[in-house]
């Protein structure tokens, strides 16, 4: 049997399928939200490839995997969450709490910058900062979904907010010990 193809032609008319049924326009706010998250996952892949500080690569990989869970939440239409919960892990408050604790740990060990940070201190940190900005875009789209009553898990908003904070601190950790241009 021949392998199936990634080419389905199902989106040629400008629509895409959601998890567990339903179709939406490719520029629908839900598609925009999980699309921005997909961009962030890819940017974090670049960051992971560029980072050299111990532990940062491994942590970014874990965060990429967690983002797939968030993406599944965003790609599941309203009323379909029970199906998602039946088949996949979903985002819980403890995941958000863990991110927050990690941010506080990095604040204590790496420290907060004295002023605004211009991304580009080193390749890995620059890529993490790019991922952070894409997470912020996904967060803005998720806020719109929430305001429209289409986001069933409010932990998604909290997670994306804390994740961008953590990525900021991971970028500072990656820059730690390097000479950063002023």
C-alpha positions as CSV (number, residue, x, y, z in Angstrom):
1,X,0.0,0.0,0.0
2,X,1.4,3.4,-1.0
3,X,1.8,6.0,1.8
4,X,-0.8,8.6,2.0
5,X,0.1,12.1,0.9
6,X,0.3,15.4,2.8
7,X,-1.5,16.9,-0.2
8,X,-5.3,16.6,0.5
9,X,-6.5,19.6,-1.5
10,X,-9.1,20.1,1.2
11,X,-7.9,23.6,2.0
12,X,-7.8,24.8,-1.6
13,X,-11.0,26.8,-1.1
14,X,-9.6,28.7,1.9
15,X,-11.0,26.5,4.7
16,X,-9.4,24.0,7.1
17,X,-10.7,21.3,9.4
18,X,-10.7,21.5,13.2
19,X,-10.0,18.6,15.5
20,X,-13.1,16.5,16.0
21,X,-15.1,18.1,13.2
22,X,-16.1,21.3,11.7
23,X,-14.5,23.5,9.2
24,X,-13.4,27.2,9.5
25,X,-11.9,29.7,7.2
26,X,-8.1,29.7,7.2
27,X,-8.1,33.3,8.4
28,X,-10.6,32.5,11.3
29,X,-9.4,33.7,14.7
30,X,-9.1,30.1,15.9
31,X,-6.9,29.2,12.9
32,X,-4.9,32.4,13.5
33,X,-4.3,31.4,17.2
34,X,-3.1,27.9,16.6
35,X,-1.2,29.1,13.5
36,X,0.7,31.7,15.5
37,X,1.5,28.9,18.0
38,X,2.8,26.7,15.2
39,X,5.1,29.6,14.2
40,X,6.3,29.9,17.7
41,X,7.0,26.1,17.9
42,X,9.1,26.4,14.8
43,X,11.0,29.5,16.1
44,X,11.7,27.6,19.3
45,X,13.1,24.8,17.2
46,X,15.5,27.2,15.7
47,X,16.3,28.5,19.2
48,X,16.9,25.0,20.5
49,X,19.4,24.4,17.6
50,X,21.2,27.6,18.4
51,X,21.3,27.6,22.2
52,X,24.5,26.5,24.0
53,X,23.7,27.0,27.7
54,X,23.3,23.8,29.7
55,X,19.7,22.8,30.1
56,X,18.2,25.4,27.8
57,X,17.9,23.1,24.7
58,X,16.2,20.4,26.7
59,X,13.8,22.9,28.4
60,X,12.9,24.4,25.0
61,X,12.1,20.9,23.6
62,X,9.8,20.3,26.6
63,X,8.1,23.6,26.0
64,X,7.6,22.8,22.3
65,X,5.9,19.6,23.3
66,X,3.6,21.4,25.7
67,X,2.8,23.9,23.0
68,X,1.4,21.0,20.9
69,X,-1.0,20.4,23.8
70,X,-2.1,24.0,23.8
71,X,-2.4,23.9,20.0
72,X,-4.8,21.0,20.3
73,X,-6.9,23.0,22.7
74,X,-7.0,25.9,20.2
75,X,-7.8,23.6,17.3
76,X,-10.7,22.0,19.0
77,X,-14.1,23.7,18.3
78,X,-16.5,24.8,21.0
79,X,-18.4,21.8,22.3
80,X,-15.8,19.3,21.3
81,X,-13.6,19.5,24.4
82,X,-14.9,16.2,25.9
83,X,-13.5,14.4,22.8
84,X,-10.2,16.1,23.2
85,X,-10.0,15.2,26.9
86,X,-10.8,11.6,26.0
87,X,-7.9,11.2,23.6
88,X,-5.2,13.7,24.6
89,X,-3.8,15.4,27.7
90,X,-5.2,18.9,28.2
91,X,-3.8,21.9,29.9
92,X,-4.3,22.1,33.6
93,X,-3.6,24.8,36.2
94,X,-0.5,22.9,37.5
95,X,1.3,23.4,34.2
96,X,0.8,27.2,34.5
97,X,1.9,27.1,38.1
98,X,5.1,25.2,37.1
99,X,5.9,27.9,34.5
100,X,5.5,30.6,37.1
101,X,7.7,28.9,39.6
102,X,10.4,28.5,36.9
103,X,10.2,32.2,36.0
104,X,10.7,33.1,39.7
105,X,13.7,30.7,39.9
106,X,15.3,32.2,36.8
107,X,14.6,35.7,38.2
108,X,16.5,34.8,41.3
109,X,19.4,33.0,39.6
110,X,19.9,34.9,36.3
111,X,18.4,38.2,37.5
112,X,16.3,40.7,35.7
113,X,17.9,43.2,33.2
114,X,18.3,46.8,34.3
115,X,16.4,48.2,31.3
116,X,14.8,47.3,28.0
117,X,16.4,44.3,26.2
118,X,17.2,44.6,22.6
119,X,17.0,41.0,21.2
120,X,20.2,39.8,19.5
121,X,22.6,39.4,22.3
122,X,23.5,36.0,21.0
123,X,21.9,33.7,18.3
124,X,20.1,31.4,20.7
125,X,18.6,34.2,22.8
126,X,17.5,36.1,19.7
127,X,15.7,33.0,18.5
128,X,14.0,32.5,21.9
129,X,12.9,36.1,21.8
130,X,11.4,35.6,18.4
131,X,9.5,32.6,19.7
132,X,8.4,34.7,22.7
133,X,6.9,37.4,20.4
134,X,5.1,34.7,18.4
135,X,3.7,33.3,21.6
136,X,2.4,36.8,22.4
137,X,0.6,36.8,19.0
138,X,-1.0,33.5,19.8
139,X,-2.0,34.9,23.2
140,X,-3.7,37.9,21.5
141,X,-5.6,35.6,19.2
142,X,-6.6,33.3,22.1
143,X,-7.9,36.4,24.0
144,X,-10.1,37.1,21.0
145,X,-11.4,33.5,21.1
146,X,-12.1,33.9,24.8
147,X,-14.0,37.1,24.3
148,X,-16.1,35.4,21.6
149,X,-16.9,32.6,24.0
150,X,-15.0,30.1,21.9
151,X,-12.2,29.2,24.2
152,X,-13.4,26.6,26.7
153,X,-10.2,26.3,28.8
154,X,-9.2,29.6,30.4
155,X,-5.8,28.0,31.4
156,X,-4.8,28.5,27.8
157,X,-4.6,32.2,28.3
158,X,-2.7,31.9,31.6
159,X,-0.3,29.4,30.1
160,X,0.5,31.5,27.0
161,X,1.1,34.6,29.3
162,X,3.4,32.7,31.6
163,X,5.2,31.0,28.7
164,X,6.2,34.3,27.2
165,X,7.6,35.4,30.6
166,X,9.5,32.1,30.9
167,X,10.9,32.5,27.3
168,X,12.1,36.0,28.2
169,X,14.0,34.6,31.2
170,X,15.3,31.7,29.2
171,X,16.7,34.1,26.6
172,X,18.4,36.0,29.4
173,X,19.8,32.7,30.8
174,X,21.2,31.9,27.3
175,X,22.9,35.3,27.2
176,X,24.3,34.9,30.7
177,X,28.1,34.8,30.7
178,X,28.4,36.3,27.2
179,X,29.5,39.7,26.2
180,X,26.3,41.4,25.0
181,X,26.7,44.4,22.6
182,X,25.3,47.6,24.0
